[in-house]
Amino acid sequence: MQTCQLGQVFLRTACARPLRLLAVENIEIISVSRFWKTPAFPIGSGPDYVNAAACVKTALTPEALLERLHRIEAELGRIRDGGRWQAWPIDLDLLAYGDLVRPDAAGQTLWRELAPERQSVEAPDRLILPHPRMQDRAFVLVPLAEIAPGWRHPLTGETVTRMRCALPPRAFEGMGLAEP
């Protein structure tokens, strides 16, 4: 696994264009997974997406990196209106930043263990690292396993591969490699 200046920084991205924009932001792309076609989440809420994961190298803080990701999203047509799980033209997620935990272990655990019925209506008001839903989503773990199968969640100790294998078969329904 590649190491970055401040540890591995993993992003979920929807296509190659945001990756090119990151390079302009002086963020070095270390590795990128293949591109995966996945149904919208929750299923039926919109058109299929293309998902990928990337490892980047940056001297930015996690908060500054997330701010840049949001700026790239806006440049590509995303409007953040506070709605949850809507169809967006672009969605860039900061999945993990090495073994950093934000805001702290209790806060990350609270959001990671949030009941499913609350997830669709509640959103944190600050950066949560690692991403609190990553262990639940095949569209995150399948591409991430291609570039960082051995990365361990700093609180649970689970590897990406183990989290992916723990998903139920229905989590993978509709997934496939995107057409080049």
N, C-alpha and C positions, 0 to 999 in steps of 0.2 A: 504494500500500500504506500502511496506517495505521502510524504509529509510536507506540510506547508509551514510557512514562517510561524504561524500561531496555531498550528495543528490543522487537521483536516477541516475544511469548510465545505459542506455539502449543500447543494442547491437543487431544487426541483424546478425544471424549466419546461416550456412547452414547445420550443422549436429552436433552430439554429440562430435566428436573428437576435434574440436576447443575448446569446453567448457572444456574438460579434460586438454588441453594444457594451458588454462587460469588459471586453478587451480594450475598448476605447477608454474605459474608466480606470485603466491601470490595474486591472484585476486579472491575474494570470490564470488561464484555464489549464489545469493539470490533466484532467481526464474527463471524458463524457461517455455516458452509457449509450446504448442504441436507443432509438426513438420508438415508443410504444403507444399504440392506439388503445385508449381506454374509454369506457362509458363515463359520462358525467357522474359526479357524485353530489347528492345521492342519485342512484340510477333513475333515469327518466326525467331529470331536471334540466336537461339541455342536450346540445349536440355532443358527439364524441370529442375527446381531447387527445392531444399528443403529449406524452410525458417523457421526460428524460431526467437523469441526475448528472450533476457535474461536481467535480472537486476543483476548488479554486485556491489560489494562493493570494493573500492580501495582507497588508499591514493595517487595514481598517479595523475598527472595533466592530463587534457584531451589530451594534445599533447603527453605526454609520453605513455598514454594508446593507442592512435592511432598508435604510433610507434611500440608498442608490438603487436597490431593486425596485422600490416603489416608484422612483423617478422614471426608471426604464419602463415599468408597466404603464405609467401615465403617458409616456411618449408613444407607446404602442396602442393607446386607445382605452386603457382601463380607467374607469371612474370609480373611485372608492366612495360608496354611499352608505356604508354601514350594513348593507344586507349580507346575509350569510348564505353561502353555497349557491350563488347565482352563476349563470353562464357569463363568463368574462372572456374578452378577447385574448387575455394573457394573465397568467398567474405565476409569479415567481415566489417560491418559498425558501426561506433559510431553514434547512432541516437540522443542521448541527454545526457547531463551531468547535472542532476538536472535542475536548471533554468538558467544556464550559457548561455550566448550568445557570439559567436565568429564569426568574429573578433570584431564586434560591431553591434548595431541594424541596422545601415544603410547597412553594408556589408552583414549581414544575409538576410535582406529584399531584397537587390539587387539580390542575388542568388535564393532566394525563389520565386521571381516574374519573373525570367528569362523566356523569351518567349520560348515555346516548340521547335521551330526550332533552337534556339541557344543552347538548352540543350545538343543536341547530338554532338556538336562540341566544346563547351567551358567547361572547368573544372577549378575550383578555384585552386590557388596555395598554399592554406593554409586551415586549418581546419575551417569548417563552422558548427556552432552549433546553434540551433538544425539542424539536417540534412535538407538541403533545399528542398528535394523532398519528405520527409516523408508523407506530407499531400496529395500527389498525388498517392500514391501506396498502393493498397490493400495488396500486399505481405509483406508490412511493418506493416500496421495498423491492419490487422486481428490478427497476432500473438501478436503484442504489446498490443492490447486491452484485451487479455487474462491475461496479467500480470500487466498492468497499465492503466486500462480504464479511470481513472480520472486524469492522468497526463495532465497538461496544458502547451501548447506552451507558452513560456514566452513573446512572442511579440504579438501573435494573440489572446491569451486567450482561444483558442479552446482546448477542451479535446480530447484525443485519440478517445473516443467513438464518439464524434461529427464529427471529421474529417473522421472517417470510414463511418459514416452514410451519409456524404455529397458526397461520391464517387458515380459516376454513376454505374448502374448495370453491364455495360460491364467491369468495372474494376475487377470484381470478376470472370470473365469467365475463366474456366479451373482450378480454385483453388479447392483443396480438401485436406483432411487430408492425410498425407503420410502414407504408409504402415509401420507398426512397423518392 
